[in-house]
Amino acid sequence: MKKGIKKAITSPAKETVITDHKRPIHGFCYTHFNMKEEHLTDIEHQFLSALPDGRDNAVTLLKLSRTLNINKHKVSEIVARLRNAGYLVGSSKSRPNGVYFIITAQEFWETVNTIKKSIQSQQATLDALMIHEERFTRE
């Protein structure tokens, strides 16, 4: 699939109105194409350029860190920042593992479910720690 954009038709049933909303050529409307890219850092632009489309083309954080000449932790921070800004960055822990632009509903829901499981795991850890809360006073 070729990366690119085409203008969206917002009201096809009525009058055809061409807007400035951008869509990738493969037909899905992605939030990351609507984001104001002037707020991105150079490294975030480089990251987005290096990020492949679809889970089948996922690239590991280690490979991206080598490509971008930054450490793996920094790549994780970039993923988090871009997701928080609305970019559809998917991730997979099974083969092929890595990160990618989400292009299908299945990829979207796999990523959502992975994040939900992570939240549940973190919540269970926090709950276990909070059992000891009264032993410690805040300063």
Secondary structure, 3 states (H helix, E strand, C coil): CCCCEEEEECCCCCCCCEEEEEEECCCCCCHHHCCCHHHCCHHHHHHHHHCCECHHHCECHHHHHHHHCCCHHHHHHHHHHHHHCCCCEEEECCCCCEEEECCCHHHHHHHHHHHHHHHHHHHHHHHHHHCCHHHCCCC
